[in-house]
Amino acid sequence: MAQVYHEAARDIPVYAECDILVVGAGAAGQAAAVAAARAGAKNIILMERYGYMGGDATGGYVLMLPNLTWRNKAFVSGIQEEWFIRCEKQFPGTTAAPSIDEAGSTDPALLYRWKAYHDCVSRGTFGGCKESMLVRAPYFDPQYMRIVLDQMVYEERDRIQLMYHTWGVRPIIEDKTIKGVIFESKEGRKAILAKQVIDATGDGDIYSQSGAAYQSLADAVCRSSTTALVYRVGGIDWNQFFEWQQNHPDAAAGFREGIKKVAGFRISPISGNSPDVCWMNNWHTDRDCTVIKDQTYTEVTTRLAIPRVIEYMKEAVPTAFRHAFLYDIAPQLGTRCSRRLQGEYIMTTNDFAFAKKHDDVIAWHSTICQINDCGPVEIPLGAIMAKGCENLLAPGRHLSTDNIAIDWLNLIPQCTGTGQGAGVAAAVAAMEGTDIHHVNIKRVQDILAGEQGVPLPRNEHTDKSYTELCEEFQYGLYTDAAKKAAAEGEKYTKTFRQDHNYKTGENESAKN
């Protein structure tokens, strides 16, 4: 039996009371707080363990947001698109991406111009896809984006109390209802009481202690079960590197293998918003971002490999990397998946394979998924609603999915979109005095689509051309994978696992 220490009971001072408490100010939490304020909520607290907002985007240096558009429509809009509108207007040159107006273009010159930027051109590798087109996948500078996110919250300072350097550690539960959260800070251990709580920690730090159902780490073959520590390399010429890859495909393949061998783990340079700086994404397999030894391993192993990697880049492709140097290292660990909510609705491969419709849809997002050619999928409120604990929502990368669909739904655009939906839902529930399970979902959807610029299917405030586009192109279900799904029906999830070497069972340590 493990040794234990008994902590004596003690009184914890109540720091504040609020209508809505958002724990974590990453993409999901920042969007939730801003959306709640704009929806009319007046007493919101947003707590964040670091001294900035944005999470993986601004702290983990995930410096590109993929697939904000599908064909010529911006399905990922609202607060997410506002990030880039603000950044582009205030700080020219700090972002790079095809514009919304250019999305869907097949102009050969534009395709070549943006091909150097990963995911700015549709992949066209899924069976049945015949042409490439431009995709809005913005690249951005994380330092300037931190300023933008601060501005968005500061503008709502009469409604949002921002608390940096505070770490939510434990929910306060009474009769299967969350009443607030205990937090730690330099001021000690205190509590905040709230009518509605949004767990936007990304790792389910709050809901995992609330009695809500959840699962543990995704399958080891998934992207989601890897960690990273991103860093940036300056003094480069990305355009030269792109041309070199185009003209020397065999050498480029050798470079990808060589840099992986030198590092000791999978690593890849990715273009930045400026051609003289790239960011180095990496993947440490079978690592859990909630486990101390895995977190430590990722940090140390990545940093120790940096000098070797940069030296290899200089030697392998001197025309592009001769003057390369370490620009900076992300201030926080790159996290992908740990715990996953098992909420009132669990999203699976079938949501993508059959374009499922949900009455409680809060986001209608184009994503990265080979089944429906990255087409839009409906994300319901039930996918962020805790089961077994009232008045607790959990948007972001720990939302309710199975261990395959998580790979397509835990990226930053989906974190921001579900966060915005959570904020509006919590605001409506708080203002109308209902619990979250009985929130007026029609009112939530009307605020999102009618006031906050979020396209939603079957909503009168959304331009009908969105649905017409989906119907014209079969919701992306013209791929070989989708055709197989249509032939096999709902059992397709099982065969998809087998075809793509996913495990067939959930982690045995999962909590139900």
C-alpha positions as CSV (number, residue, x, y, z in Angstrom):
1,M,0.0,0.0,0.0
2,A,1.3,3.5,-0.9
3,Q,2.3,5.6,2.0
4,V,-0.2,8.4,2.8
5,Y,-0.2,11.6,4.8
6,H,-3.5,12.7,6.4
7,E,-4.3,16.3,5.8
8,A,-6.3,17.9,8.6
9,A,-9.6,19.5,7.7
10,R,-9.5,23.3,7.6
11,D,-11.7,26.2,6.7
12,I,-11.1,27.7,3.3
13,P,-12.0,31.4,2.8
14,V,-14.4,32.2,0.0
15,Y,-12.6,34.6,-2.4
16,A,-15.6,35.5,-4.5
17,E,-19.1,34.5,-5.7
18,C,-20.2,34.7,-9.3
19,D,-22.8,33.6,-11.8
20,I,-20.3,31.9,-14.1
21,L,-16.8,30.6,-13.3
22,V,-14.5,29.6,-16.1
23,V,-11.5,27.5,-15.1
24,G,-8.7,27.9,-17.6
25,A,-8.2,30.7,-20.1
26,G,-7.0,28.7,-23.1
27,A,-8.8,29.0,-26.4
28,A,-12.0,27.4,-24.9
29,G,-11.9,29.3,-21.7
30,Q,-11.2,32.7,-23.2
31,A,-14.0,32.2,-25.8
32,A,-16.4,31.1,-23.1
33,A,-15.9,34.1,-20.9
34,V,-16.1,36.6,-23.7
35,A,-19.1,34.9,-25.2
36,A,-20.9,34.8,-21.8
37,A,-20.3,38.5,-21.3
38,R,-21.5,39.4,-24.8
39,A,-24.6,37.3,-24.2
40,G,-25.5,39.4,-21.2
41,A,-24.0,37.6,-18.2
42,K,-22.8,40.2,-15.7
43,N,-20.7,38.4,-13.1
44,I,-18.1,36.2,-14.6
45,I,-14.8,35.0,-13.2
46,L,-12.0,33.7,-15.5
47,M,-9.1,32.0,-13.8
48,E,-5.9,31.0,-15.5
49,R,-2.8,29.3,-14.1
50,Y,-0.4,31.2,-16.4
51,G,0.0,34.9,-16.9
52,Y,-1.6,35.0,-20.4
53,M,-4.5,33.5,-22.3
54,G,-4.6,31.3,-25.3
55,G,-3.3,28.0,-24.0
56,D,-1.7,25.8,-26.6
57,A,-2.1,28.6,-29.2
58,T,-0.1,31.3,-27.5
59,G,1.8,29.3,-24.8
60,G,2.3,25.9,-26.5
61,Y,3.1,27.6,-29.9
62,V,0.6,25.7,-32.0
63,L,0.9,28.6,-34.5
64,M,-1.5,27.5,-37.2
65,L,-5.2,26.9,-36.9
66,P,-6.4,24.5,-39.7
67,N,-9.5,24.4,-41.8
68,L,-11.5,27.4,-40.7
69,T,-13.2,27.1,-44.1
70,W,-14.6,24.3,-46.2
71,R,-14.7,25.1,-49.9
72,N,-15.8,28.7,-50.1
73,K,-17.6,29.1,-46.7
74,A,-16.2,30.0,-43.3
75,F,-17.7,27.4,-41.0
76,V,-15.4,28.2,-38.1
77,S,-16.2,31.8,-37.4
78,G,-17.4,33.9,-34.5
79,I,-14.8,34.5,-31.8
80,Q,-12.2,32.3,-33.6
81,E,-12.2,34.5,-36.7
82,E,-12.2,37.6,-34.6
83,W,-8.8,36.6,-33.3
84,F,-7.3,37.1,-36.8
85,I,-9.4,40.1,-37.8
86,R,-8.1,42.0,-34.8
87,C,-4.5,40.8,-35.2
88,E,-4.4,41.6,-39.0
89,K,-5.9,45.1,-38.4
90,Q,-3.7,46.1,-35.5
91,F,-0.5,44.3,-36.2
92,P,0.1,43.9,-40.0
93,G,2.4,41.1,-40.8
94,T,1.8,39.1,-37.7
95,T,-0.6,36.7,-39.5
96,A,-0.5,34.8,-42.8
97,A,-3.3,33.0,-44.5
98,P,-5.6,33.0,-47.5
99,S,-8.5,35.3,-46.9
100,I,-12.0,34.1,-46.5
101,D,-12.8,35.6,-49.9
102,E,-10.0,33.4,-51.4
103,A,-11.2,30.2,-49.7
104,G,-12.2,27.6,-52.2
105,S,-10.2,29.2,-55.1
106,T,-8.5,26.8,-57.5
107,D,-6.4,29.5,-59.2
108,P,-3.1,27.8,-59.9
109,A,-1.0,30.8,-59.1
110,L,-2.6,31.2,-55.7
111,L,-2.4,27.5,-55.0
112,Y,1.3,27.6,-55.6
113,R,1.8,30.8,-53.6
114,W,0.1,29.1,-50.5
115,K,1.4,25.6,-51.0
116,A,4.5,26.4,-48.9
117,Y,2.1,26.9,-45.9
118,H,1.0,23.6,-44.5
119,D,-2.8,23.1,-44.7
120,C,-3.5,26.3,-46.6
121,V,-4.2,24.1,-49.6
122,S,-6.7,21.3,-49.3
123,R,-5.1,17.9,-49.0
124,G,-7.0,16.2,-51.9
125,T,-5.6,12.9,-50.7
126,F,-8.9,11.4,-49.6
127,G,-10.4,9.0,-52.2
128,G,-13.0,10.8,-54.4
129,C,-11.4,14.3,-54.0
130,K,-10.4,15.5,-57.4
131,E,-9.2,19.1,-57.0
132,S,-7.1,21.2,-54.6
133,M,-8.4,24.5,-53.3
134,L,-7.4,27.3,-50.9
135,V,-8.2,26.8,-47.2
136,R,-8.2,29.5,-44.6
137,A,-5.6,28.1,-42.1
138,P,-4.1,31.2,-40.3
139,Y,-0.5,31.3,-39.1
140,F,0.1,33.9,-36.4
141,D,2.7,35.3,-34.0
142,P,1.9,34.1,-30.4
143,Q,3.1,37.3,-28.6
144,Y,0.8,39.6,-30.5
145,M,-2.1,37.2,-30.2
146,R,-1.7,37.3,-26.4
147,I,-2.3,41.1,-26.6
148,V,-5.4,40.5,-28.7
149,L,-6.9,38.0,-26.3
150,D,-6.2,40.3,-23.4
151,Q,-7.9,43.1,-25.2
152,M,-11.0,41.1,-25.8
153,V,-11.4,40.3,-22.1
154,Y,-10.4,43.7,-21.0
155,E,-13.2,45.2,-23.1
156,E,-15.6,43.2,-20.9
157,R,-13.9,44.1,-17.6
158,D,-17.2,45.3,-16.1
159,R,-18.5,41.8,-16.6
160,I,-15.4,39.6,-16.4
161,Q,-13.0,39.4,-13.5
162,L,-9.7,38.0,-14.8
163,M,-7.5,36.1,-12.3
164,Y,-4.1,35.1,-13.6
165,H,-1.7,32.8,-11.7
166,T,-4.6,30.9,-10.1
167,W,-4.9,27.2,-10.4
168,G,-8.3,25.5,-10.0
169,V,-7.7,22.3,-8.1
170,R,-10.9,20.8,-6.8
171,P,-14.7,21.2,-7.4
172,I,-17.1,21.9,-4.7
173,I,-20.0,19.4,-5.1
174,E,-23.3,19.2,-3.3
175,D,-26.1,16.8,-4.2
176,K,-24.4,16.0,-7.6
177,T,-24.3,19.7,-8.4
178,I,-21.2,21.8,-8.8
179,K,-21.3,24.9,-6.5
180,G,-17.8,26.3,-7.1
181,V,-14.1,25.5,-7.2
182,I,-11.2,25.5,-4.8
183,F,-8.1,27.2,-6.2
184,E,-4.5,27.7,-5.2
185,S,-2.4,30.8,-5.7
186,K,0.3,32.9,-4.1
187,E,-2.5,34.0,-1.7
188,G,-3.0,30.4,-0.6
189,R,-5.9,28.0,-0.9
190,K,-9.3,29.7,-1.4
191,A,-12.7,29.0,-2.9
192,I,-15.0,30.6,-5.5
193,L,-18.7,29.9,-5.5
194,A,-20.6,29.9,-8.8
195,K,-24.0,29.1,-10.3
196,Q,-22.4,27.7,-13.4
197,V,-18.9,26.3,-13.8
198,I,-17.1,25.8,-17.1
199,D,-14.1,23.4,-16.9
200,A,-11.8,24.7,-19.7
201,T,-8.6,23.2,-18.3
202,G,-8.1,20.9,-21.3
203,D,-7.4,17.9,-19.0
204,G,-10.7,17.7,-17.1
205,D,-9.0,18.8,-13.9
206,I,-12.4,19.8,-12.5
207,Y,-14.9,17.3,-14.0
208,S,-12.6,14.3,-13.3
209,Q,-13.1,15.0,-9.5
210,S,-16.8,15.8,-9.8
211,G,-18.4,12.4,-10.3
212,A,-18.8,13.0,-14.0
213,A,-18.0,10.1,-16.3
214,Y,-14.8,10.3,-18.3
215,Q,-12.2,8.2,-20.1
216,S,-8.4,8.3,-20.0
217,L,-5.8,8.6,-22.6
218,A,-6.6,8.1,-26.3
219,D,-5.2,5.1,-28.2
220,A,-1.4,5.1,-28.6
221,V,-1.7,5.1,-32.4
222,C,-3.5,8.5,-32.3
223,R,-1.9,11.9,-32.6
224,S,-3.7,12.7,-29.4
225,S,-1.6,10.4,-27.2
226,T,1.6,12.4,-27.9
227,T,3.1,15.3,-26.2
228,A,5.4,18.1,-27.5
229,L,7.5,21.0,-26.6
230,V,7.5,23.4,-29.5
231,Y,10.3,25.8,-30.3
232,R,11.0,28.3,-33.1
233,V,14.1,28.6,-35.3
234,G,15.0,32.0,-36.7
235,G,17.5,33.1,-39.4
236,I,16.0,30.8,-42.0
237,D,14.5,31.2,-45.5
238,W,11.3,29.2,-45.7
239,N,10.7,30.0,-49.3
240,Q,14.1,28.5,-50.2
241,F,13.3,25.4,-48.2
242,F,10.0,25.0,-49.9
243,E,11.6,25.3,-53.4
244,W,14.3,22.8,-52.3
245,Q,11.7,20.3,-51.3
246,Q,9.8,20.8,-54.6
247,N,12.9,20.3,-56.7
248,H,14.5,17.5,-54.6
249,P,11.7,15.2,-53.4
250,D,14.1,12.3,-52.6
251,A,16.4,14.5,-50.6
252,A,13.4,16.0,-48.9
253,A,12.2,12.5,-47.8
254,G,15.7,11.8,-46.5
255,F,15.7,15.1,-44.6
256,R,12.5,14.1,-42.8
257,E,14.0,10.8,-41.8
258,G,17.3,12.3,-40.9
259,I,16.0,15.0,-38.6
260,K,13.8,12.4,-36.8
261,K,16.9,10.2,-36.3
262,V,19.0,13.1,-35.0
263,A,16.3,14.2,-32.6
264,G,15.4,10.7,-31.4
265,F,11.7,11.4,-31.9
266,R,9.4,12.6,-34.7
267,I,9.9,16.3,-35.4
268,S,9.1,18.6,-38.3
269,P,9.7,22.2,-39.2
270,I,6.5,24.1,-40.1
271,S,6.2,27.5,-41.7
272,G,5.5,30.5,-39.6
273,N,3.7,33.8,-40.3
274,S,7.0,35.2,-41.4
275,P,9.4,33.4,-43.9
276,D,12.4,33.9,-41.7
277,V,11.1,31.9,-38.7
278,C,9.6,28.4,-38.5
279,W,8.2,26.4,-35.6
280,M,9.4,22.9,-34.8
281,N,6.5,20.7,-34.0
282,N,7.2,17.3,-32.4
283,W,5.5,14.2,-31.2
284,H,6.6,12.1,-28.2
285,T,4.5,9.0,-28.5
286,D,2.5,7.3,-25.8
287,R,2.8,10.2,-23.4
288,D,0.2,11.6,-21.1
289,C,0.2,15.3,-20.4
290,T,-1.2,14.8,-16.9
291,V,1.6,12.4,-15.8
292,I,4.6,14.1,-14.1
293,K,7.2,11.8,-15.6
294,D,5.8,12.1,-19.1
295,Q,5.7,15.9,-18.8
296,T,9.3,16.0,-17.5
297,Y,10.5,13.6,-20.1
298,T,9.0,15.7,-22.9
299,E,10.5,19.0,-21.7
300,V,14.0,17.7,-21.1
301,T,14.3,15.4,-24.1
302,T,13.1,18.1,-26.5
303,R,15.4,20.8,-25.2
304,L,18.5,18.5,-25.1
305,A,17.9,17.7,-28.8
306,I,17.6,21.3,-30.0
307,P,21.3,21.9,-30.7
308,R,21.6,18.6,-32.6
309,V,18.5,19.4,-34.7
310,I,19.5,22.9,-35.6
311,E,23.0,21.8,-36.6
312,Y,21.6,19.0,-38.8
313,M,19.3,21.6,-40.5
314,K,22.3,23.8,-41.3
315,E,24.3,20.9,-42.7
316,A,21.4,19.2,-44.7
317,V,19.9,22.3,-46.3
318,P,22.4,25.2,-46.1
319,T,20.6,27.3,-48.7
320,A,17.6,27.6,-46.4
321,F,19.1,27.0,-42.9
322,R,22.7,28.3,-43.1
323,H,22.1,31.0,-40.5
324,A,19.5,29.2,-38.4
325,F,19.5,29.8,-34.6
326,L,17.2,29.0,-31.7
327,Y,14.6,31.8,-31.6
328,D,12.6,30.8,-28.6
329,I,11.1,27.8,-26.7
330,A,7.4,27.6,-25.9
331,P,6.7,28.6,-22.3
332,Q,4.4,25.6,-21.8
333,L,4.2,22.0,-22.7
334,G,2.4,21.0,-25.9
335,T,-0.7,19.0,-24.8
336,R,-3.0,17.0,-27.0
337,C,-5.1,14.6,-25.0
338,S,-5.3,13.0,-21.5
339,R,-8.8,12.7,-20.1
340,R,-11.9,12.8,-22.3
341,L,-15.4,13.6,-21.0
342,Q,-18.0,10.9,-21.5
343,G,-20.9,13.4,-21.5
344,E,-24.6,13.4,-22.4
345,Y,-23.5,12.7,-26.0
346,I,-20.3,11.0,-27.1
347,M,-19.1,11.9,-30.6
348,T,-17.7,9.1,-32.7
349,T,-16.6,8.3,-36.3
350,N,-20.3,7.9,-37.2
351,D,-20.8,11.7,-36.7
352,F,-18.4,12.3,-39.5
353,A,-19.5,9.3,-41.7
354,F,-23.2,10.1,-41.7
355,A,-23.4,13.9,-41.2
356,K,-25.5,13.4,-38.0
357,K,-27.8,16.2,-37.1
358,H,-28.3,17.4,-33.5
359,D,-31.1,19.5,-32.1
360,D,-28.7,21.0,-29.5
361,V,-26.0,21.9,-32.0
362,I,-23.7,24.7,-30.8
363,A,-20.9,24.5,-33.4
364,W,-20.9,23.4,-37.1
365,H,-17.2,23.0,-37.9
366,S,-15.1,22.0,-40.8
367,T,-12.4,19.8,-39.3
368,I,-9.5,17.6,-40.3
369,C,-11.1,14.2,-41.1
370,Q,-10.4,11.9,-44.0
371,I,-13.9,10.4,-43.9
372,N,-15.8,13.6,-45.0
373,D,-13.1,15.4,-46.8
374,C,-12.8,17.9,-43.8
375,G,-16.4,18.9,-44.3
376,P,-18.6,20.4,-41.5
377,V,-19.7,18.3,-38.6
378,E,-22.3,19.2,-35.9
379,I,-21.0,19.4,-32.3
380,P,-23.9,19.3,-29.8
381,L,-24.1,20.9,-26.4
382,G,-24.4,17.3,-25.1
383,A,-20.8,16.7,-26.1
384,I,-19.6,19.3,-23.5
385,M,-22.2,18.6,-20.9
386,A,-21.1,16.6,-17.9
387,K,-23.1,13.5,-17.1
388,G,-23.6,12.9,-13.4
389,C,-22.9,16.4,-12.3
390,E,-25.2,19.4,-12.8
391,N,-24.3,22.9,-14.0
392,L,-20.9,21.8,-15.3
393,L,-19.8,22.2,-18.9
394,A,-16.5,21.1,-20.4
395,P,-15.6,22.6,-23.7
396,G,-12.2,22.3,-25.4
397,R,-9.8,19.4,-26.1
398,H,-11.2,17.2,-23.4
399,L,-14.8,17.2,-24.8
400,S,-16.9,14.1,-25.0
401,T,-15.7,11.7,-27.8
402,D,-14.6,8.2,-28.3
403,N,-10.9,7.5,-28.7
404,I,-10.9,8.0,-32.5
405,A,-13.0,11.1,-33.0
406,I,-10.9,13.0,-30.4
407,D,-8.2,13.3,-33.0
408,W,-10.5,15.4,-35.2
409,L,-12.1,17.5,-32.4
410,N,-9.4,18.6,-30.0
411,L,-7.7,21.1,-32.2
412,I,-7.8,24.8,-31.3
413,P,-10.7,25.8,-33.6
414,Q,-13.0,23.2,-32.0
415,C,-11.7,24.4,-28.5
416,T,-12.7,28.0,-29.4
417,G,-16.0,27.0,-31.0
418,T,-17.2,24.8,-28.1
419,G,-15.9,27.4,-25.6
420,Q,-18.1,30.0,-27.3
421,G,-21.1,27.7,-27.2
422,A,-20.4,26.9,-23.5
423,G,-20.2,30.5,-22.6
424,V,-23.5,31.4,-24.2
425,A,-25.2,28.3,-22.7
426,A,-24.0,29.2,-19.2
427,A,-25.0,32.8,-19.6
428,V,-28.6,31.8,-20.7
429,A,-28.9,29.3,-17.8
430,A,-27.6,31.8,-15.3
431,M,-29.8,34.7,-16.5
432,E,-33.0,32.5,-16.7
433,G,-32.3,30.7,-13.5
434,T,-32.3,27.2,-14.9
435,D,-29.8,24.3,-14.5
436,I,-27.7,23.6,-17.6
437,H,-29.5,20.4,-18.5
438,H,-32.7,22.4,-19.0
439,V,-31.2,25.5,-20.7
440,N,-33.2,27.1,-23.4
441,I,-31.2,25.7,-26.3
442,K,-33.2,27.7,-28.9
443,R,-32.2,30.9,-27.2
444,V,-28.6,29.7,-27.0
445,Q,-28.5,29.0,-30.7
446,D,-30.2,32.3,-31.6
447,I,-27.5,34.2,-29.7
448,L,-24.7,32.3,-31.3
449,A,-26.0,32.5,-34.8
450,G,-27.9,35.8,-34.6
451,E,-25.6,37.9,-32.4
452,Q,-22.2,36.3,-32.3
453,G,-21.5,35.3,-35.9
454,V,-21.5,31.6,-35.5
455,P,-23.1,29.7,-38.5
456,L,-25.5,27.0,-37.3
457,P,-27.5,24.6,-39.4
458,R,-31.3,24.9,-39.4
459,N,-31.1,28.3,-37.7
460,E,-33.0,31.3,-39.3
461,H,-30.1,33.6,-38.6
462,T,-27.6,31.5,-40.7
463,D,-27.4,32.2,-44.4
464,K,-29.1,29.3,-46.3
465,S,-26.1,29.1,-48.7
466,Y,-24.2,27.2,-46.0
467,T,-26.7,24.4,-46.1
468,E,-27.0,24.6,-49.9
469,L,-23.2,24.2,-50.2
470,C,-23.3,21.1,-47.9
471,E,-26.1,19.5,-49.9
472,E,-24.4,20.3,-53.2
473,F,-21.3,18.5,-52.1
474,Q,-22.9,15.8,-50.0
475,Y,-21.4,17.1,-46.7
476,G,-18.1,15.7,-48.0
477,L,-19.4,12.2,-48.1
478,Y,-18.1,11.4,-51.5
479,T,-14.8,9.9,-50.3
480,D,-14.0,6.2,-50.5
481,A,-14.2,6.0,-46.7
482,A,-17.6,7.6,-46.6
483,K,-18.9,5.3,-49.3
484,K,-17.7,2.3,-47.3
485,A,-19.5,3.7,-44.3
486,A,-22.7,4.1,-46.3
487,A,-22.4,0.4,-47.2
488,E,-21.7,-0.8,-43.7
489,G,-24.0,1.4,-41.7
490,E,-23.5,2.2,-38.1
491,K,-21.0,-0.7,-37.6
492,Y,-18.6,1.3,-39.7
493,T,-16.9,2.6,-36.5
494,K,-15.6,-0.8,-35.7
495,T,-14.2,-1.5,-39.2
496,F,-12.6,2.0,-39.3
497,R,-10.7,1.1,-36.2
498,Q,-9.5,-2.1,-37.8
499,D,-8.6,-0.5,-41.1
500,H,-6.6,2.2,-39.5
501,N,-5.0,0.0,-36.8
502,Y,-6.8,1.6,-33.8
503,K,-7.3,-0.4,-30.7
504,T,-10.8,-1.9,-30.3
505,G,-11.2,-1.3,-26.6
506,E,-11.0,1.7,-24.3
507,N,-8.3,2.2,-21.7
508,E,-8.9,-0.2,-18.8
509,S,-8.3,2.5,-16.2
510,A,-11.2,4.6,-17.6
511,K,-13.6,5.9,-15.0
512,N,-17.3,5.4,-15.7
